[in-house]
């Protein structure tokens, strides 16, 4: 897969959700392991965000960038579409 065509926004959105599914199976009595796990996942996600926008976002272009669209359930015309513009990029 070409790095320019990698689904960055989908990865940024779904990575913490998938990582959260593992929290209930972490053997932890006092919550310290879950806190460190959550911090690690958050930092990894932040690093992916910084990398994706540093390499794939053009600050001079105010249009929608890093746009992804997938047919999720084509029978009912349900699509997954995400993109970042000048306002949503810093958020």
N, CA, C and O atoms as a Tinker XYZ file with bonds, in Angstrom:
   364  protein
     1  N      0.839000   -1.179000    0.000000    73     2
     2  CA     0.000000    0.000000    0.000000    64     1     3
     3  C      0.883000    1.241000    0.000000    63     2     4     5
     4  O      1.838000    1.336000    0.771000    81     3
     5  N      0.563000    2.169000   -0.853000    73     3     6
     6  CA     1.289000    3.424000   -0.952000    64     5     7
     7  C      0.998000    4.275000    0.281000    63     6     8     9
     8  O     -0.152000    4.382000    0.704000    81     7
     9  N      2.029000    4.877000    0.854000    73     7    10
    10  CA     1.863000    5.670000    2.075000    64     9    11
    11  C      0.998000    6.903000    1.838000    63    10    12    13
    12  O      0.339000    7.382000    2.761000    81    11
    13  N      0.992000    7.420000    0.617000    73    11    14
    14  CA     0.157000    8.586000    0.309000    64    13    15
    15  C     -1.323000    8.219000    0.269000    63    14    16    17
    16  O     -2.176000    9.075000    0.503000    81    15
    17  N     -1.635000    6.974000   -0.023000    73    15    18
    18  CA    -3.027000    6.530000   -0.100000    64    17    19
    19  C     -3.477000    5.768000    1.143000    63    18    20    21
    20  O     -4.552000    5.167000    1.149000    81    19
    21  N     -2.672000    5.791000    2.180000    73    19    22
    22  CA    -3.032000    5.095000    3.413000    64    21    23
    23  C     -4.226000    5.794000    4.066000    63    22    24    25
    24  O     -4.275000    7.024000    4.069000    81    23
    25  N     -5.187000    5.052000    4.618000    73    23    26
    26  CA    -6.374000    5.677000    5.232000    64    25    27
    27  C     -6.072000    6.257000    6.620000    63    26    28    29
    28  O     -6.440000    5.675000    7.641000    81    27
    29  N     -5.399000    7.407000    6.641000    73    27    30
    30  CA    -4.955000    8.007000    7.896000    64    29    31
    31  C     -6.107000    8.353000    8.829000    63    30    32    33
    32  O     -6.068000    8.008000   10.010000    81    31
    33  N     -7.125000    9.025000    8.322000    73    31    34
    34  CA    -8.211000    9.469000    9.199000    64    33    35
    35  C     -8.999000    8.299000    9.775000    63    34    36    37
    36  O     -9.402000    8.333000   10.938000    81    35
    37  N     -9.215000    7.289000    8.985000    73    35    38
    38  CA    -9.905000    6.104000    9.488000    64    37    39
    39  C     -9.074000    5.433000   10.577000    63    38    40    41
    40  O     -9.620000    4.984000   11.585000    81    39
    41  N     -7.777000    5.363000   10.386000    73    39    42
    42  CA    -6.887000    4.792000   11.392000    64    41    43
    43  C     -6.911000    5.619000   12.670000    63    42    44    45
    44  O     -6.963000    5.067000   13.769000    81    43
    45  N     -6.873000    6.943000   12.528000    73    43    46
    46  CA    -6.889000    7.835000   13.688000    64    45    47
    47  C     -8.184000    7.685000   14.481000    63    46    48    49
    48  O     -8.172000    7.769000   15.709000    81    47
    49  N     -9.283000    7.468000   13.799000    73    47    50
    50  CA   -10.579000    7.340000   14.469000    64    49    51
    51  C    -10.751000    5.954000   15.090000    63    50    52    53
    52  O    -11.207000    5.838000   16.228000    81    51
    53  N    -10.391000    4.910000   14.355000    73    51    54
    54  CA   -10.683000    3.549000   14.812000    64    53    55
    55  C     -9.641000    2.958000   15.766000    63    54    56    57
    56  O     -9.965000    2.061000   16.543000    81    55
    57  N     -8.406000    3.442000   15.721000    73    55    58
    58  CA    -7.356000    2.882000   16.576000    64    57    59
    59  C     -7.702000    2.960000   18.067000    63    58    60    61
    60  O     -7.588000    1.947000   18.757000    81    59
    61  N     -8.119000    4.114000   18.591000    73    59    62
    62  CA    -8.475000    4.145000   20.019000    64    61    63
    63  C     -9.703000    3.295000   20.358000    63    62    64    65
    64  O     -9.793000    2.739000   21.453000    81    63
    65  N    -10.638000    3.196000   19.425000    73    63    66
    66  CA   -11.835000    2.387000   19.674000    64    65    67
    67  C    -11.458000    0.911000   19.782000    63    66    68    69
    68  O    -11.908000    0.214000   20.692000    81    67
    69  N    -10.632000    0.440000   18.853000    73    67    70
    70  CA   -10.190000   -0.959000   18.891000    64    69    71
    71  C     -9.321000   -1.209000   20.126000    63    70    72    73
    72  O     -9.440000   -2.253000   20.768000    81    71
    73  N     -8.456000   -0.259000   20.455000    73    71    74
    74  CA    -7.600000   -0.423000   21.636000    64    73    75
    75  C     -8.422000   -0.465000   22.917000    63    74    76    77
    76  O     -8.051000   -1.161000   23.862000    81    75
    77  N     -9.523000    0.262000   22.967000    73    75    78
    78  CA   -10.375000    0.270000   24.160000    64    77    79
    79  C    -11.049000   -1.075000   24.387000    63    78    80    81
    80  O    -11.432000   -1.389000   25.514000    81    79
    81  N    -11.197000   -1.867000   23.345000    73    79    82
    82  CA   -11.815000   -3.184000   23.499000    64    81    83
    83  C    -10.966000   -4.125000   24.357000    63    82    84    85
    84  O    -11.480000   -5.098000   24.907000    81    83
    85  N     -9.671000   -3.835000   24.470000    73    83    86
    86  CA    -8.773000   -4.683000   25.249000    64    85    87
    87  C     -8.719000   -4.294000   26.727000    63    86    88    89
    88  O     -8.177000   -5.047000   27.536000    81    87
    89  N     -9.261000   -3.151000   27.089000    73    87    90
    90  CA    -9.196000   -2.697000   28.479000    64    89    91
    91  C     -9.872000   -3.671000   29.448000    63    90    92    93
    92  O     -9.317000   -3.920000   30.518000    81    91
    93  N    -11.038000   -4.232000   29.128000    73    91    94
    94  CA   -11.658000   -5.150000   30.100000    64    93    95
    95  C    -10.857000   -6.422000   30.384000    63    94    96    97
    96  O    -11.062000   -7.051000   31.422000    81    95
    97  N     -9.962000   -6.808000   29.498000    73    95    98
    98  CA    -9.207000   -8.044000   29.736000    64    97    99
    99  C     -7.840000   -7.790000   30.368000    63    98   100   101
   100  O     -7.076000   -8.733000   30.576000    81    99
   101  N     -7.520000   -6.534000   30.677000    73    99   102
   102  CA    -6.255000   -6.224000   31.339000    64   101   103
   103  C     -6.381000   -6.578000   32.816000    63   102   104   105
   104  O     -7.251000   -6.052000   33.511000    81   103
   105  N     -5.514000   -7.468000   33.297000    73   103   106
   106  CA    -5.578000   -7.807000   34.723000    64   105   107
   107  C     -4.993000   -6.663000   35.550000    63   106   108   109
   108  O     -3.784000   -6.431000   35.550000    81   107
   109  N     -5.866000   -5.963000   36.246000    73   107   110
   110  CA    -5.419000   -4.772000   36.961000    64   109   111
   111  C     -6.242000   -4.617000   38.234000    63   110   112   113
   112  O     -7.473000   -4.614000   38.193000    81   111
   113  N     -5.571000   -4.494000   39.329000    73   111   114
   114  CA    -6.279000   -4.361000   40.605000    64   113   115
   115  C     -6.466000   -2.894000   41.008000    63   114   116   117
   116  O     -7.524000   -2.524000   41.517000    81   115
   117  N     -5.460000   -2.071000   40.787000    73   115   118
   118  CA    -5.536000   -0.688000   41.257000    64   117   119
   119  C     -5.725000    0.341000   40.143000    63   118   120   121
   120  O     -5.816000    1.534000   40.433000    81   119
   121  N     -5.785000   -0.075000   38.898000    73   119   122
   122  CA    -6.038000    0.848000   37.796000    64   121   123
   123  C     -4.793000    1.454000   37.178000    63   122   124   125
   124  O     -4.896000    2.188000   36.195000    81   123
   125  N     -3.624000    1.170000   37.725000    73   123   126
   126  CA    -2.394000    1.773000   37.218000    64   125   127
   127  C     -2.053000    1.269000   35.811000    63   126   128   129
   128  O     -1.623000    2.047000   34.960000    81   127
   129  N     -2.244000   -0.018000   35.572000    73   127   130
   130  CA    -1.944000   -0.587000   34.256000    64   129   131
   131  C     -2.865000   -0.016000   33.190000    63   130   132   133
   132  O     -2.420000    0.267000   32.077000    81   131
   133  N     -4.128000    0.156000   33.508000    73   131   134
   134  CA    -5.083000    0.717000   32.548000    64   133   135
   135  C     -4.728000    2.167000   32.231000    63   134   136   137
   136  O     -4.848000    2.600000   31.085000    81   135
   137  N     -4.293000    2.914000   33.238000    73   135   138
   138  CA    -3.886000    4.308000   32.988000    64   137   139
   139  C     -2.686000    4.374000   32.054000    63   138   140   141
   140  O     -2.663000    5.191000   31.134000    81   139
   141  N     -1.692000    3.524000   32.279000    73   139   142
   142  CA    -0.515000    3.513000   31.415000    64   141   143
   143  C     -0.854000    3.028000   30.010000    63   142   144   145
   144  O     -0.343000    3.555000   29.021000    81   143
   145  N     -1.712000    2.029000   29.931000    73   143   146
   146  CA    -2.161000    1.532000   28.625000    64   145   147
   147  C     -2.882000    2.642000   27.859000    63   146   148   149
   148  O     -2.619000    2.851000   26.674000    81   147
   149  N     -3.785000    3.350000   28.527000    73   147   150
   150  CA    -4.537000    4.428000   27.881000    64   149   151
   151  C     -3.620000    5.566000   27.458000    63   150   152   153
   152  O     -3.780000    6.122000   26.371000    81   151
   153  N     -2.664000    5.915000   28.308000    73   151   154
   154  CA    -1.708000    6.965000   27.954000    64   153   155
   155  C     -0.885000    6.555000   26.738000    63   154   156   157
   156  O     -0.661000    7.367000   25.840000    81   155
   157  N     -0.437000    5.311000   26.702000    73   155   158
   158  CA     0.348000    4.820000   25.563000    64   157   159
   159  C     -0.456000    4.852000   24.273000    63   158   160   161
   160  O      0.048000    5.285000   23.237000    81   159
   161  N     -1.703000    4.397000   24.329000    73   159   162
   162  CA    -2.561000    4.417000   23.142000    64   161   163
   163  C     -2.793000    5.852000   22.687000    63   162   164   165
   164  O     -2.756000    6.135000   21.489000    81   163
   165  N     -3.030000    6.754000   23.628000    73   163   166
   166  CA    -3.233000    8.161000   23.285000    64   165   167
   167  C     -2.008000    8.785000   22.643000    63   166   168   169
   168  O     -2.134000    9.549000   21.686000    81   167
   169  N     -0.827000    8.472000   23.152000    73   167   170
   170  CA     0.405000    9.016000   22.571000    64   169   171
   171  C      0.680000    8.436000   21.185000    63   170   172   173
   172  O      1.138000    9.150000   20.293000    81   171
   173  N      0.405000    7.161000   21.003000    73   171   174
   174  CA     0.572000    6.559000   19.676000    64   173   175
   175  C     -0.388000    7.204000   18.685000    63   174   176   177
   176  O     -0.001000    7.525000   17.562000    81   175
   177  N     -1.632000    7.393000   19.094000    73   175   178
   178  CA    -2.622000    8.026000   18.222000    64   177   179
   179  C     -2.215000    9.464000   17.904000    63   178   180   181
   180  O     -2.364000    9.915000   16.768000    81   179
   181  N     -1.708000   10.178000   18.895000    73   179   182
   182  CA    -1.242000   11.549000   18.663000    64   181   183
   183  C     -0.075000   11.571000   17.686000    63   182   184   185
   184  O     -0.009000   12.448000   16.824000    81   183
   185  N      0.843000   10.621000   17.807000    73   183   186
   186  CA     1.976000   10.552000   16.879000    64   185   187
   187  C      1.500000   10.275000   15.455000    63   186   188   189
   188  O      2.035000   10.843000   14.503000    81   187
   189  N      0.506000    9.411000   15.303000    73   187   190
   190  CA    -0.050000    9.138000   13.971000    64   189   191
   191  C     -0.716000   10.389000   13.413000    63   190   192   193
   192  O     -0.584000   10.676000   12.224000    81   191
   193  N     -1.431000   11.138000   14.253000    73   191   194
   194  CA    -2.071000   12.383000   13.819000    64   193   195
   195  C     -1.028000   13.374000   13.328000    63   194   196   197
   196  O     -1.171000   13.946000   12.248000    81   195
   197  N      0.019000   13.578000   14.115000    73   195   198
   198  CA     1.069000   14.528000   13.732000    64   197   199
   199  C      1.728000   14.093000   12.433000    63   198   200   201
   200  O      1.941000   14.918000   11.545000    81   199
   201  N      2.054000   12.809000   12.308000    73   199   202
   202  CA     2.691000   12.320000   11.089000    64   201   203
   203  C      1.780000   12.471000    9.877000    63   202   204   205
   204  O      2.224000   12.912000    8.817000    81   203
   205  N      0.517000   12.109000   10.027000    73   203   206
   206  CA    -0.418000   12.171000    8.897000    64   205   207
   207  C     -0.584000   13.596000    8.399000    63   206   208   209
   208  O     -0.576000   13.837000    7.192000    81   207
   209  N     -0.733000   14.532000    9.310000    73   207   210
   210  CA    -0.940000   15.909000    8.883000    64   209   211
   211  C      0.355000   16.575000    8.448000    63   210   212   213
   212  O      0.328000   17.466000    7.598000    81   211
   213  N      1.484000   16.169000    9.005000    73   211   214
   214  CA     2.757000   16.737000    8.581000    64   213   215
   215  C      3.116000   16.295000    7.166000    63   214   216   217
   216  O      3.652000   17.083000    6.387000    81   215
   217  N      2.825000   15.044000    6.833000    73   215   218
   218  CA     3.208000   14.535000    5.517000    64   217   219
   219  C      2.130000   14.683000    4.455000    63   218   220   221
   220  O      2.445000   14.765000    3.268000    81   219
   221  N      0.856000   14.720000    4.862000    73   219   222
   222  CA    -0.196000   14.673000    3.856000    64   221   223
   223  C     -1.115000   15.859000    3.778000    63   222   224   225
   224  O     -2.053000   15.856000    2.979000    81   223
   225  N     -0.875000   16.898000    4.598000    73   223   226
   226  CA    -1.786000   18.034000    4.622000    64   225   227
   227  C     -1.070000   19.273000    4.105000    63   226   228   229
   228  O      0.035000   19.592000    4.544000    81   227
   229  N     -1.709000   19.968000    3.168000    73   227   230
   230  CA    -1.167000   21.191000    2.586000    64   229   231
   231  C     -1.864000   22.381000    3.239000    63   230   232   233
   232  O     -3.059000   22.588000    3.028000    81   231
   233  N     -1.135000   23.157000    4.023000    73   231   234
   234  CA    -1.727000   24.287000    4.740000    64   233   235
   235  C     -2.203000   25.398000    3.813000    63   234   236   237
   236  O     -3.046000   26.205000    4.203000    81   235
   237  N     -1.680000   25.453000    2.600000    73   235   238
   238  CA    -2.090000   26.492000    1.657000    64   237   239
   239  C     -3.377000   26.145000    0.927000    63   238   240   241
   240  O     -3.938000   26.998000    0.240000    81   239
   241  N     -3.849000   24.935000    1.056000    73   239   242
   242  CA    -5.064000   24.489000    0.383000    64   241   243
   243  C     -6.206000   24.415000    1.401000    63   242   244   245
   244  O     -6.179000   23.555000    2.281000    81   243
   245  N     -7.209000   25.298000    1.300000    73   243   246
   246  CA    -8.298000   25.286000    2.286000    64   245   247
   247  C     -9.359000   24.215000    2.024000    63   246   248   249
   248  O    -10.271000   24.046000    2.833000    81   247
   249  N     -9.257000   23.509000    0.933000    73   247   250
   250  CA   -10.260000   22.500000    0.579000    64   249   251
   251  C    -10.106000   21.240000    1.426000    63   250   252   253
   252  O     -9.162000   21.107000    2.205000    81   251
   253  N    -11.046000   20.328000    1.257000    73   251   254
   254  CA   -11.040000   19.061000    1.977000    64   253   255
   255  C     -9.831000   18.232000    1.539000    63   254   256   257
   256  O     -9.603000   18.024000    0.348000    81   255
   257  N     -9.066000   17.766000    2.518000    73   255   258
   258  CA    -7.883000   16.965000    2.239000    64   257   259
   259  C     -7.936000   15.680000    3.058000    63   258   260   261
   260  O     -8.770000   15.533000    3.952000    81   259
   261  N     -7.051000   14.769000    2.745000    73   259   262
   262  CA    -7.013000   13.453000    3.385000    64   261   263
   263  C     -8.393000   12.806000    3.350000    63   262   264   265
   264  O     -8.803000   12.146000    4.305000    81   263
   265  N     -9.094000   12.996000    2.261000    73   263   266
   266  CA   -10.469000   12.525000    2.126000    64   265   267
   267  C    -10.488000   11.028000    1.856000    63   266   268   269
   268  O     -9.719000   10.522000    1.038000    81   267
   269  N    -11.369000   10.331000    2.547000    73   267   270
   270  CA   -11.562000    8.897000    2.358000    64   269   271
   271  C    -13.054000    8.624000    2.269000    63   270   272   273
   272  O    -13.848000    9.207000    3.008000    81   271
   273  N    -13.424000    7.746000    1.373000    73   271   274
   274  CA   -14.821000    7.361000    1.249000    64   273   275
   275  C    -14.888000    5.886000    0.871000    63   274   276   277
   276  O    -14.253000    5.438000   -0.084000    81   275
   277  N    -15.672000    5.151000    1.642000    73   275   278
   278  CA   -15.823000    3.723000    1.409000    64   277   279
   279  C    -17.300000    3.367000    1.432000    63   278   280   281
   280  O    -18.060000    3.896000    2.244000    81   279
   281  N    -17.705000    2.475000    0.544000    73   279   282
   282  CA   -19.066000    1.945000    0.581000    64   281   283
   283  C    -19.117000    0.910000    1.697000    63   282   284   285
   284  O    -18.484000   -0.142000    1.609000    81   283
   285  N    -19.869000    1.212000    2.736000    73   283   286
   286  CA   -19.911000    0.344000    3.899000    64   285   287
   287  C    -20.993000   -0.720000    3.726000    63   286   288   289
   288  O    -20.709000   -1.916000    3.793000    81   287
   289  N    -22.218000   -0.289000    3.507000    73   287   290
   290  CA   -23.330000   -1.200000    3.222000    64   289   291
   291  C    -23.986000   -0.690000    1.948000    63   290   292   293
   292  O    -24.909000    0.123000    2.010000    81   291
   293  N    -23.518000   -1.160000    0.786000    73   291   294
   294  CA   -24.007000   -0.604000   -0.477000    64   293   295
   295  C    -25.489000   -0.857000   -0.743000    63   294   296   297
   296  O    -26.107000   -0.115000   -1.506000    81   295
   297  N    -26.066000   -1.883000   -0.136000    73   295   298
   298  CA   -27.475000   -2.189000   -0.373000    64   297   299
   299  C    -28.388000   -1.062000    0.109000    63   298   300   301
   300  O    -29.442000   -0.824000   -0.481000    81   299
   301  N    -28.000000   -0.384000    1.152000    73   299   302
   302  CA   -28.807000    0.734000    1.651000    64   301   303
   303  C    -28.083000    2.071000    1.473000    63   302   304   305
   304  O    -28.447000    3.073000    2.088000    81   303
   305  N    -27.061000    2.068000    0.628000    73   303   306
   306  CA   -26.286000    3.265000    0.303000    64   305   307
   307  C    -25.706000    3.930000    1.560000    63   306   308   309
   308  O    -25.822000    5.141000    1.744000    81   307
   309  N    -25.086000    3.120000    2.414000    73   307   310
   310  CA   -24.451000    3.600000    3.629000    64   309   311
   311  C    -22.952000    3.667000    3.380000    63   310   312   313
   312  O    -22.318000    2.654000    3.084000    81   311
   313  N    -22.386000    4.870000    3.501000    73   311   314
   314  CA   -20.977000    5.101000    3.201000    64   313   315
   315  C    -20.247000    5.639000    4.425000    63   314   316   317
   316  O    -20.841000    6.278000    5.294000    81   315
   317  N    -18.959000    5.369000    4.473000    73   315   318
   318  CA   -18.061000    5.935000    5.477000    64   317   319
   319  C    -17.220000    6.972000    4.748000    63   318   320   321
   320  O    -16.413000    6.620000    3.888000    81   319
   321  N    -17.398000    8.234000    5.078000    73   319   322
   322  CA   -16.663000    9.318000    4.431000    64   321   323
   323  C    -16.101000   10.244000    5.496000    63   322   324   325
   324  O    -16.836000   10.747000    6.345000    81   323
   325  N    -14.794000   10.465000    5.445000    73   323   326
   326  CA   -14.137000   11.384000    6.370000    64   325   327
   327  C    -13.146000   12.228000    5.584000    63   326   328   329
   328  O    -12.617000   11.799000    4.559000    81   327
   329  N    -12.906000   13.424000    6.077000    73   327   330
   330  CA   -11.955000   14.331000    5.459000    64   329   331
   331  C    -11.599000   15.423000    6.442000    63   330   332   333
   332  O    -12.287000   15.610000    7.446000    81   331
   333  N    -10.537000   16.140000    6.165000    73   331   334
   334  CA   -10.105000   17.229000    7.035000    64   333   335
   335  C     -9.961000   18.494000    6.207000    63   334   336   337
   336  O     -9.328000   18.489000    5.150000    81   335
   337  N    -10.555000   19.581000    6.697000    73   335   338
   338  CA   -10.388000   20.870000    6.043000    64   337   339
   339  C     -9.621000   21.791000    6.990000    63   338   340   341
   340  O     -9.119000   21.348000    8.023000    81   339
   341  N     -9.534000   23.048000    6.641000    73   339   342
   342  CA    -8.766000   23.999000    7.434000    64   341   343
   343  C     -9.292000   24.207000    8.841000    63   342   344   345
   344  O     -8.519000   24.512000    9.748000    81   343
   345  N    -10.594000   24.048000    9.041000    73   343   346
   346  CA   -11.167000   24.212000   10.379000    64   345   347
   347  C    -11.043000   22.958000   11.232000    63   346   348   349
   348  O    -10.756000   23.050000   12.426000    81   347
   349  N    -11.251000   21.809000   10.647000    73   347   350
   350  CA   -11.239000   20.579000   11.435000    64   349   351
   351  C     -9.829000   20.040000   11.672000    63   350   352   353
   352  O     -9.639000   19.217000   12.568000    81   351
   353  N     -8.855000   20.471000   10.909000    73   351   354
   354  CA    -7.497000   19.948000   11.056000    64   353   355
   355  C     -6.921000   20.228000   12.445000    63   354   356   357
   356  O     -6.366000   19.306000   13.042000    81   355
   357  N     -7.017000   21.432000   12.996000    73   355   358
   358  CA    -6.447000   21.634000   14.341000    64   357   359
   359  C     -7.222000   20.931000   15.448000    63   358   360   361
   360  O     -6.688000   20.709000   16.535000    81   359
   361  N     -8.463000   20.584000   15.184000    73   359   362
   362  CA    -9.270000   19.942000   16.225000    64   361   363
   363  C     -8.893000   18.488000   16.347000    63   362   364
   364  O     -9.459000   17.770000   17.171000    81   363
